[in-house]
Amino acid sequence: MKKLNNNSITFLSTDELADRWPVSRRTLEGWRLRHEGPGYIKLGSRVAYPIDEVVAYEQAHLFGAWRHES
């Protein structure tokens, strides 16, 4: 997990997100191509997932007892 600077958003790399979820880098790449999965930014060839986007995606895909409606 990295921050761009001291007071900015925290980001996950593709490898870090693949480790967080039981998915491969290829799965994440495919999702990006199909405009699926959490939001991300791309700077040159580098992809970064804002942690807020990752958490929001996780919460939006909760099922069963873990799901909390606001």
Secondary structure as UniProt FT lines:
FT   STRAND          2..3
FT   TURN            6..7
FT   STRAND          10..13
FT   HELIX           14..20
FT   TURN            21..22
FT   HELIX           25..33
FT   TURN            34..35
FT   STRAND          41..43
FT   TURN            44..45
FT   STRAND          46..50
FT   HELIX           51..60
FT   HELIX           64..66
//
